[in-house]
Every structure is written in C-alpha cells, then in structure tokens.
Amino acid sequence: MLAEKVSISLPTPLLEFVEHYKESHALKSRSKVIEMALERLQQESLEAAYRQAAADVDPAFDATNADGLRNETW
C-alpha cells in the first residue's frame, strides 16, 4: 500500500501512550500504531453504518416477502 507522509501534533500523554503501545506490541514505528488506531475507528464507523442500515429496514418488507408469491411470478 502506498503511504503519504503527514505530520501530526499530539498531547504528551497521547504520544507517551503511542510510544508505550509501540514498544509493548513490538511494532516498528509510531506510524503503525496510528495506522492501527485509524483502521479501528474506520471499522467502528462502518459497523455503526451497518447497524443503522439494519435498523432502517422496513418491517413490512418481511410481510410482503412472505405473501406466497414466488420470484418466477414477477
């Protein structure tokens, strides 16, 4: 995967956490820690979107879907 170099500023406690996480998980760089954190946020957002989409399903669809008609009749 191609990567672009960016610069970020973090409060000292967060930077210390990133450094500790990197060392305790034997990661090669701080960038890898930040990448993993962003991937997790992305995954959480996707899961939330799927939950919302599932909640938006019209309950009447199941009743219509079970009306006894087969797909071939369409």
Contact map, one row per residue, 1 for C-alpha under 8 A:
11100000000000000000000000000000000000000000000000000000000000000000000000
11110000000000000000000000000000000000000000000000000000000000000000000000
11111000000000000000000000000000000000000000000000000000000000000000000000
01111100000000000000000000000000000000000000000000000000000000000000000000
00111110000000000000000000000000000000000000000000000000000000000000000000
00011111000000000000000000000000000000000000000000000000000000000000000000
00001111100000000000000000000000000000000000000000000000000000000000000000
00000111110000000000000000000000000000000000000000000000000000000000000000
00000011111000000000000000000000000000000000000000000000000000000000000000
00000001111101100000000000000000000000000000000000000000000000000000000000
00000000111111100000000000000000000000000000000000000000000000000000000000
00000000011111110000000000000000000000000000000000000000000000000000000000
00000000001111111000000000000000000000000000000000000000000000000000000000
00000000011111111100000000000000000000000000000000000000000000000000000000
00000000011111111110000000000000000000000000000000000000000000000000000000
00000000000111111111000000000000000000000000000000000000000000000000000000
00000000000011111111100000000000000000000000000000000000000000000000000000
00000000000001111111110000000100110000000000000000000000000000000000000000
00000000000000111111111000000100000000000000000000000000000000000000000000
00000000000000011111111100000000000000000000000000000000000000000000000000
00000000000000001111111110000000100000000000000000000000000000000000000000
00000000000000000111111111111101100000000000000000000000000000000000000000
00000000000000000011111111100000000000000000000000000000000000000000000000
00000000000000000001111111100000000000000000000000000000000000000000000000
00000000000000000000111111100000000000000000000000000000000000000000000000
00000000000000000000011111110000000000000000000000000000000000000000000000
00000000000000000000011111111101100000000000000000000000000000000000000000
00000000000000000000010001111101000000000000000000000000000000000000000000
00000000000000000000010000111111100000000000000000000000000000000000000000
00000000000000000110010000111111110000000000000000000000000000000000000000
00000000000000000000000000001111111000000000000000000000000000000000000000
00000000000000000000010000111111111100000000000000000000000000000000000000
00000000000000000100110000101111111110000000000000000000000000000000000000
00000000000000000100000000000111111111000000000000000000000000000000000000
00000000000000000000000000000011111111100000000000000000000000000000000000
00000000000000000000000000000001111111110000000000000000000000000000000000
00000000000000000000000000000000111111111000000000000000000000000000000000
00000000000000000000000000000000011111111100000000000000000000000000000000
00000000000000000000000000000000001111111110000000000000000000000000000000
00000000000000000000000000000000000111111111000000000000000000000000000000
00000000000000000000000000000000000011111111100000000000000000000000000000
00000000000000000000000000000000000001111111110000000000000000000000000000
00000000000000000000000000000000000000111111111000000000000000000000000000
00000000000000000000000000000000000000011111111100000000000000000000000000
00000000000000000000000000000000000000001111111110000000000000000000000000
00000000000000000000000000000000000000000111111111000000000000000000000000
00000000000000000000000000000000000000000011111111100000000000000000000000
00000000000000000000000000000000000000000001111111110000000000000000000000
00000000000000000000000000000000000000000000111111111000000000000000000000
00000000000000000000000000000000000000000000011111111100000000000000000000
00000000000000000000000000000000000000000000001111111110000000000000000000
00000000000000000000000000000000000000000000000111111111000000000000000000
00000000000000000000000000000000000000000000000011111111100000000000000000
00000000000000000000000000000000000000000000000001111111100000000000000000
00000000000000000000000000000000000000000000000000111111100000000000000000
00000000000000000000000000000000000000000000000000011111110000000000000000
00000000000000000000000000000000000000000000000000001111111010000000000000
00000000000000000000000000000000000000000000000000000001111110000000000000
00000000000000000000000000000000000000000000000000000000111111100000000000
00000000000000000000000000000000000000000000000000000000011111110000000000
00000000000000000000000000000000000000000000000000000000111111111000000000
00000000000000000000000000000000000000000000000000000000001111111100000000
00000000000000000000000000000000000000000000000000000000001111111110000000
00000000000000000000000000000000000000000000000000000000000111111110000000
00000000000000000000000000000000000000000000000000000000000011111111100000
00000000000000000000000000000000000000000000000000000000000001111111100000
00000000000000000000000000000000000000000000000000000000000000111111100000
00000000000000000000000000000000000000000000000000000000000000001111110000
00000000000000000000000000000000000000000000000000000000000000001111111010
00000000000000000000000000000000000000000000000000000000000000000001111111
00000000000000000000000000000000000000000000000000000000000000000000111111
00000000000000000000000000000000000000000000000000000000000000000000011111
00000000000000000000000000000000000000000000000000000000000000000000111111
00000000000000000000000000000000000000000000000000000000000000000000011111
